[in-house]
């Protein structure tokens, strides 16, 4: 026998599969069924899931047993009698159900309500007809707040507050990490990885750093950029076994970077023009130590060049230098690190294609390298071989860049863009380029930016994610492939 209405999980469930009802129960249940079970809606909000609907029984049943499951796990159970005052057109043995549960983790969740007809006699004895169930299943997304976003030429990756990783856009070579090569126009969760604290992307590969100091990679591996000792592509995350105690990561076109807790830098993958910094141009399928660097706390990679920020606030660079991306006053290739001239007091760095960026602790922004499309923001299209200040901006918190454009978030939460605008990547409602920073109207309360080749993203303080620009492969994650000249919400993040 079951307990009272709305009893807890200690109640007995269905008998084991294949075990028949007793003769008495079988006789009572003959002809009884759940004639309808509907789900009016199910939703999630800040870890709570709620759903409601209607039910009806026929054949002499006068009550219903309900069980509610989230991702297959029983969360609660209930038994209900018909509504005391049903709608005029309702079955007299018709009623409503309601469910709620807390502690639902963010992501795509499966909700199921399952029902069995019941008979409750005048003495209060209850019989559940376990042989006649009906179920309704619905998937629902519990939005995760984003903490960071990064993008490559065509794919985008975001880190959620719960340490899970999500990806969307072009999935060539498995760069999204969901085990397929299917392009995604809205975010999907990366398979088999959690507890992530930092993400980085190359052209077609992704790197993740977990809180335990291990590094995981997936996607294209033509030059060994996954660091797994091979050149085989990987469609789901796999650990870089040669690394531990890592505190920061970065990625370039076809190479990857890591900083260990001892301040050393390690690199692997493509080494044309020396972005691995080991004094050679030999590609590496496993991590090698960058020559002559210590006391490093952060790294970043462009197409063929690398940067490192030391704890003393100085910046070092190596690799290709054809447009001055190393900031040493020359265009000479450097196979080992050289100090970027004239910079100190730097708090963060970023690199993209053939351009480099640094934010100083005083909130000023400094840039150097490729300026053909005005992405340096100094009002010219002249390449810069040493850092120049973006004088029209102050109070900068973070910066990132695309092929020919740059995006910065200020400490006041506003978002600023400049440079090329062929696909609306400046977010100003036009495709008109500009050589000086301009504010993206309608955006406030933002924390950090991200940039692909010609699409731009930004994370808001409430965990929502906004995007604009090129969208042919679903790069913006808004469920469409429509180019956006102004910011739109990426699906599934924030309130």
Protein Blocks (a to p, Z undefined) as FASTA:
>chain_A
ZZdehiafkbccdddehiacdfklmmmmgopacfbdcdfbdcdeehiacdddddddehhi
abdcddddeehiafbdcdddddfbdcfkbcfkbccdddddehiaedjddddddddddddd
fkopacddfklccddddddddddddfbdcddfkbccdddfkopacdedjfehhlnonopa
cdcfbdcddehiahiabdcddfkbccdddfkopacdedjfklopnonopacdcfbdcddf
kbghiabdcddfkbccdddfkopacdedjfehhlnonopacdcfbdcddehiahiabdcd
dfkbccdddfkopacdedjfklopnonopacdcfbdcddehiahiabdcdehjaccdddf
kopacdedjfknopnonopacdcfbdcddfkbghifbdcddfkbccdddfkopacdedjf
klopnonopacdcfbdcddehiahiabdcddfkbccdddfkopacdedjfklopnonopa
cdcfbdcddehiaZZ
